[in-house]
Amino acid sequence: MSEPRLEDIGDYDKLTGEKKRIVWIVIAVGLAIGLVFTIADSYYGTANNMPQHDNTTKILQNK
């Protein structure tokens, strides 16, 4: 099996049947995974954050 060449790659408009269905399945699965991660991040993302106090910005001045 050789590497695919640009000349061998078919145009999406010419895809029919099984190949076109697979393309749509890949797109739908990608969107579904992104939606799941977005929902999980909005649900769990901010609730587990601990407050952080940055004491390094306070500089003492000697007079």
N, CA, C and O atoms as a Tinker XYZ file with bonds, in Angstrom:
   252  protein
     1  N      0.844000   -1.179000    0.000000    73     2
     2  CA     0.000000    0.000000    0.000000    64     1     3
     3  C      0.887000    1.239000    0.000000    63     2     4     5
     4  O      1.785000    1.364000    0.832000    81     3
     5  N      0.640000    2.131000   -0.911000    73     3     6
     6  CA     1.472000    3.319000   -1.030000    64     5     7
     7  C      0.763000    4.525000   -0.398000    63     6     8     9
     8  O     -0.425000    4.481000   -0.077000    81     7
     9  N      1.525000    5.583000   -0.237000    73     7    10
    10  CA     0.981000    6.812000    0.322000    64     9    11
    11  C     -0.028000    7.422000   -0.661000    63    10    12    13
    12  O      0.147000    7.303000   -1.874000    81    11
    13  N     -1.073000    8.069000   -0.153000    73    11    14
    14  CA    -2.032000    8.712000   -1.062000    64    13    15
    15  C     -1.409000    9.925000   -1.741000    63    14    16    17
    16  O     -0.588000   10.629000   -1.152000    81    15
    17  N     -1.799000   10.153000   -2.950000    73    15    18
    18  CA    -1.329000   11.309000   -3.707000    64    17    19
    19  C     -2.492000   12.269000   -3.897000    63    18    20    21
    20  O     -3.654000   11.863000   -3.876000    81    19
    21  N     -2.173000   13.554000   -4.082000    73    19    22
    22  CA    -3.223000   14.536000   -4.297000    64    21    23
    23  C     -4.061000   14.214000   -5.524000    63    22    24    25
    24  O     -5.256000   14.506000   -5.553000    81    23
    25  N     -3.451000   13.618000   -6.530000    73    23    26
    26  CA    -4.184000   13.275000   -7.739000    64    25    27
    27  C     -5.210000   12.168000   -7.487000    63    26    28    29
    28  O     -6.189000   12.049000   -8.223000    81    27
    29  N     -4.983000   11.358000   -6.445000    73    27    30
    30  CA    -5.859000   10.227000   -6.166000    64    29    31
    31  C     -6.993000   10.569000   -5.194000    63    30    32    33
    32  O     -7.944000    9.801000   -5.051000    81    31
    33  N     -6.890000   11.714000   -4.534000    73    31    34
    34  CA    -7.911000   12.083000   -3.560000    64    33    35
    35  C     -9.127000   12.611000   -4.301000    63    34    36    37
    36  O     -9.029000   13.550000   -5.091000    81    35
    37  N    -10.278000   11.996000   -4.036000    73    35    38
    38  CA   -11.502000   12.405000   -4.709000    64    37    39
    39  C    -12.109000   13.658000   -4.109000    63    38    40    41
    40  O    -11.908000   13.960000   -2.933000    81    39
    41  N    -12.842000   14.369000   -4.914000    73    39    42
    42  CA   -13.534000   15.558000   -4.463000    64    41    43
    43  C    -14.756000   15.147000   -3.655000    63    42    44    45
    44  O    -15.415000   14.160000   -3.981000    81    43
    45  N    -15.063000   15.904000   -2.593000    73    43    46
    46  CA   -16.191000   15.539000   -1.740000    64    45    47
    47  C    -17.511000   15.577000   -2.512000    63    46    48    49
    48  O    -18.402000   14.769000   -2.248000    81    47
    49  N    -17.645000   16.497000   -3.451000    73    47    50
    50  CA   -18.887000   16.590000   -4.216000    64    49    51
    51  C    -19.153000   15.335000   -5.040000    63    50    52    53
    52  O    -20.299000   15.029000   -5.369000    81    51
    53  N    -18.104000   14.626000   -5.364000    73    51    54
    54  CA   -18.253000   13.414000   -6.167000    64    53    55
    55  C    -18.472000   12.171000   -5.305000    63    54    56    57
    56  O    -18.767000   11.102000   -5.840000    81    55
    57  N    -18.332000   12.290000   -3.980000    73    55    58
    58  CA   -18.533000   11.137000   -3.111000    64    57    59
    59  C    -20.003000   10.752000   -3.083000    63    58    60    61
    60  O    -20.890000   11.606000   -3.069000    81    59
    61  N    -20.236000    9.453000   -3.076000    73    59    62
    62  CA   -21.612000    8.966000   -3.015000    64    61    63
    63  C    -21.671000    7.763000   -2.098000    63    62    64    65
    64  O    -20.664000    7.097000   -1.857000    81    63
    65  N    -22.845000    7.497000   -1.596000    73    63    66
    66  CA   -23.091000    6.276000   -0.840000    64    65    67
    67  C    -22.317000    6.181000    0.455000    63    66    68    69
    68  O    -22.337000    7.093000    1.281000    81    67
    69  N    -21.634000    5.061000    0.616000    73    67    70
    70  CA   -20.932000    4.709000    1.855000    64    69    71
    71  C    -19.861000    5.741000    2.233000    63    70    72    73
    72  O    -19.747000    6.106000    3.403000    81    71
    73  N    -19.092000    6.205000    1.276000    73    71    74
    74  CA   -18.010000    7.150000    1.574000    64    73    75
    75  C    -18.555000    8.474000    2.107000    63    74    76    77
    76  O    -18.007000    9.034000    3.056000    81    75
    77  N    -19.630000    8.972000    1.503000    73    75    78
    78  CA   -20.203000   10.230000    1.954000    64    77    79
    79  C    -20.798000   10.064000    3.352000    63    78    80    81
    80  O    -20.718000   10.981000    4.169000    81    79
    81  N    -21.389000    8.913000    3.631000    73    79    82
    82  CA   -21.955000    8.641000    4.947000    64    81    83
    83  C    -20.856000    8.598000    6.009000    63    82    84    85
    84  O    -21.051000    9.094000    7.119000    81    83
    85  N    -19.718000    8.017000    5.682000    73    83    86
    86  CA   -18.593000    7.943000    6.617000    64    85    87
    87  C    -18.063000    9.341000    6.928000    63    86    88    89
    88  O    -17.720000    9.635000    8.073000    81    87
    89  N    -17.997000   10.196000    5.922000    73    87    90
    90  CA   -17.543000   11.571000    6.145000    64    89    91
    91  C    -18.481000   12.271000    7.121000    63    90    92    93
    92  O    -18.017000   12.945000    8.040000    81    91
    93  N    -19.783000   12.126000    6.942000    73    91    94
    94  CA   -20.753000   12.753000    7.837000    64    93    95
    95  C    -20.698000   12.152000    9.235000    63    94    96    97
    96  O    -20.895000   12.868000   10.217000    81    95
    97  N    -20.438000   10.869000    9.347000    73    95    98
    98  CA   -20.314000   10.237000   10.663000    64    97    99
    99  C    -19.098000   10.785000   11.401000    63    98   100   101
   100  O    -19.172000   11.053000   12.600000    81    99
   101  N    -17.988000   10.952000   10.703000    73    99   102
   102  CA   -16.771000   11.492000   11.324000    64   101   103
   103  C    -17.011000   12.925000   11.800000    63   102   104   105
   104  O    -16.580000   13.294000   12.892000    81   103
   105  N    -17.690000   13.725000   10.995000    73   103   106
   106  CA   -17.992000   15.101000   11.386000    64   105   107
   107  C    -18.914000   15.123000   12.600000    63   106   108   109
   108  O    -18.687000   15.891000   13.535000    81   107
   109  N    -19.954000   14.286000   12.596000    73   107   110
   110  CA   -20.910000   14.243000   13.705000    64   109   111
   111  C    -20.250000   13.770000   14.996000    63   110   112   113
   112  O    -20.523000   14.316000   16.065000    81   111
   113  N    -19.389000   12.765000   14.908000    73   111   114
   114  CA   -18.695000   12.269000   16.101000    64   113   115
   115  C    -17.756000   13.335000   16.650000    63   114   116   117
   116  O    -17.663000   13.507000   17.866000    81   115
   117  N    -17.070000   14.040000   15.789000    73   115   118
   118  CA   -16.186000   15.117000   16.237000    64   117   119
   119  C    -16.955000   16.216000   16.950000    63   118   120   121
   120  O    -16.510000   16.713000   17.985000    81   119
   121  N    -18.103000   16.601000   16.409000    73   119   122
   122  CA   -18.926000   17.620000   17.060000    64   121   123
   123  C    -19.487000   17.116000   18.382000    63   122   124   125
   124  O    -19.560000   17.875000   19.349000    81   123
   125  N    -19.884000   15.850000   18.441000    73   123   126
   126  CA   -20.426000   15.280000   19.680000    64   125   127
   127  C    -19.361000   15.245000   20.775000    63   126   128   129
   128  O    -19.645000   15.567000   21.929000    81   127
   129  N    -18.146000   14.859000   20.420000    73   127   130
   130  CA   -17.057000   14.832000   21.404000    64   129   131
   131  C    -16.763000   16.239000   21.904000    63   130   132   133
   132  O    -16.557000   16.437000   23.102000    81   131
   133  N    -16.742000   17.217000   21.008000    73   131   134
   134  CA   -16.531000   18.600000   21.412000    64   133   135
   135  C    -17.630000   19.100000   22.328000    63   134   136   137
   136  O    -17.358000   19.821000   23.288000    81   135
   137  N    -18.878000   18.724000   22.042000    73   135   138
   138  CA   -20.001000   19.125000   22.885000    64   137   139
   139  C    -19.897000   18.508000   24.269000    63   138   140   141
   140  O    -20.163000   19.177000   25.268000    81   139
   141  N    -19.510000   17.231000   24.340000    73   139   142
   142  CA   -19.359000   16.565000   25.637000    64   141   143
   143  C    -18.273000   17.246000   26.467000    63   142   144   145
   144  O    -18.468000   17.483000   27.659000    81   143
   145  N    -17.143000   17.561000   25.858000    73   143   146
   146  CA   -16.070000   18.232000   26.584000    64   145   147
   147  C    -16.481000   19.635000   27.022000    63   146   148   149
   148  O    -16.115000   20.068000   28.115000    81   147
   149  N    -17.231000   20.348000   26.192000    73   147   150
   150  CA   -17.691000   21.686000   26.557000    64   149   151
   151  C    -18.637000   21.638000   27.748000    63   150   152   153
   152  O    -18.515000   22.440000   28.674000    81   151
   153  N    -19.577000   20.700000   27.725000    73   151   154
   154  CA   -20.515000   20.550000   28.835000    64   153   155
   155  C    -19.781000   20.134000   30.106000    63   154   156   157
   156  O    -20.051000   20.671000   31.181000    81   155
   157  N    -18.860000   19.186000   29.992000    73   155   158
   158  CA   -18.106000   18.734000   31.163000    64   157   159
   159  C    -17.264000   19.868000   31.738000    63   158   160   161
   160  O    -17.160000   20.004000   32.957000    81   159
   161  N    -16.667000   20.676000   30.881000    73   159   162
   162  CA   -15.844000   21.785000   31.356000    64   161   163
   163  C    -16.700000   22.833000   32.055000    63   162   164   165
   164  O    -16.295000   23.381000   33.080000    81   163
   165  N    -17.876000   23.113000   31.511000    73   163   166
   166  CA   -18.722000   24.112000   32.153000    64   165   167
   167  C    -19.318000   23.592000   33.452000    63   166   168   169
   168  O    -19.588000   24.377000   34.361000    81   167
   169  N    -19.525000   22.303000   33.555000    73   167   170
   170  CA   -20.114000   21.727000   34.761000    64   169   171
   171  C    -19.068000   21.505000   35.850000    63   170   172   173
   172  O    -19.293000   21.857000   37.008000    81   171
   173  N    -17.927000   20.924000   35.485000    73   171   174
   174  CA   -16.893000   20.572000   36.455000    64   173   175
   175  C    -15.739000   21.567000   36.499000    63   174   176   177
   176  O    -14.990000   21.591000   37.476000    81   175
   177  N    -15.583000   22.368000   35.488000    73   175   178
   178  CA   -14.402000   23.212000   35.357000    64   177   179
   179  C    -14.222000   24.238000   36.447000    63   178   180   181
   180  O    -13.122000   24.356000   36.987000    81   179
   181  N    -15.247000   24.986000   36.794000    73   179   182
   182  CA   -15.081000   26.076000   37.748000    64   181   183
   183  C    -15.341000   25.644000   39.180000    63   182   184   185
   184  O    -14.885000   26.322000   40.101000    81   183
   185  N    -16.043000   24.561000   39.409000    73   183   186
   186  CA   -16.397000   24.141000   40.761000    64   185   187
   187  C    -15.182000   23.614000   41.525000    63   186   188   189
   188  O    -15.159000   23.685000   42.753000    81   187
   189  N    -14.188000   23.096000   40.838000    73   187   190
   190  CA   -13.046000   22.482000   41.498000    64   189   191
   191  C    -11.861000   23.422000   41.652000    63   190   192   193
   192  O    -10.822000   23.026000   42.181000    81   191
   193  N    -12.000000   24.641000   41.203000    73   191   194
   194  CA   -10.886000   25.582000   41.312000    64   193   195
   195  C    -10.753000   26.077000   42.743000    63   194   196   197
   196  O    -11.731000   26.486000   43.368000    81   195
   197  N     -9.546000   26.035000   43.241000    73   195   198
   198  CA    -9.269000   26.544000   44.584000    64   197   199
   199  C     -8.845000   28.000000   44.459000    63   198   200   201
   200  O     -8.155000   28.360000   43.505000    81   199
   201  N     -9.246000   28.843000   45.406000    73   199   202
   202  CA    -8.807000   30.245000   45.339000    64   201   203
   203  C     -7.297000   30.327000   45.549000    63   202   204   205
   204  O     -6.727000   29.611000   46.372000    81   203
   205  N     -6.675000   31.200000   44.799000    73   203   206
   206  CA    -5.234000   31.362000   44.893000    64   205   207
   207  C     -4.925000   32.795000   45.290000    63   206   208   209
   208  O     -5.498000   33.743000   44.753000    81   207
   209  N     -4.026000   32.934000   46.222000    73   207   210
   210  CA    -3.606000   34.250000   46.681000    64   209   211
   211  C     -2.152000   34.447000   46.271000    63   210   212   213
   212  O     -1.276000   33.661000   46.632000    81   211
   213  N     -1.919000   35.487000   45.527000    73   211   214
   214  CA    -0.575000   35.766000   45.041000    64   213   215
   215  C      0.075000   36.807000   45.942000    63   214   216   217
   216  O     -0.197000   38.001000   45.817000    81   215
   217  N      0.932000   36.352000   46.845000    73   215   218
   218  CA     1.608000   37.251000   47.766000    64   217   219
   219  C      2.913000   37.797000   47.195000    63   218   220   221
   220  O      3.572000   38.612000   47.841000    81   219
   221  N      3.292000   37.367000   46.012000    73   219   222
   222  CA     4.567000   37.805000   45.446000    64   221   223
   223  C      4.502000   39.220000   44.897000    63   222   224   225
   224  O      5.541000   39.812000   44.607000    81   223
   225  N      3.309000   39.773000   44.748000    73   223   226
   226  CA     3.206000   41.127000   44.197000    64   225   227
   227  C      3.405000   42.198000   45.250000    63   226   228   229
   228  O      3.582000   43.368000   44.911000    81   227
   229  N      3.379000   41.827000   46.520000    73   227   230
   230  CA     3.577000   42.805000   47.587000    64   229   231
   231  C      5.076000   42.977000   47.842000    63   230   232   233
   232  O      5.775000   42.029000   48.202000    81   231
   233  N      5.542000   44.191000   47.650000    73   231   234
   234  CA     6.960000   44.483000   47.846000    64   233   235
   235  C      7.094000   45.397000   49.058000    63   234   236   237
   236  O      6.448000   46.442000   49.142000    81   235
   237  N      7.937000   44.987000   49.987000    73   235   238
   238  CA     8.175000   45.807000   51.167000    64   237   239
   239  C      9.234000   46.845000   50.868000    63   238   240   241
   240  O     10.246000   46.563000   50.226000    81   239
   241  N      8.985000   48.044000   51.344000    73   239   242
   242  CA     9.955000   49.110000   51.143000    64   241   243
   243  C     10.619000   49.456000   52.457000    63   242   244   245
   244  O      9.942000   49.673000   53.462000    81   243
   245  N     11.926000   49.510000   52.457000    73   243   246
   246  CA    12.669000   49.917000   53.645000    64   245   247
   247  C     12.854000   51.435000   53.616000    63   246   248   249
   248  O     13.295000   52.002000   52.617000    81   247
   249  N     12.510000   52.076000   54.726000    73   247   250
   250  CA    12.668000   53.541000   54.795000    64   249   251
   251  C     13.727000   53.920000   55.765000    63   250   252
   252  O     13.996000   55.107000   55.953000    81   251
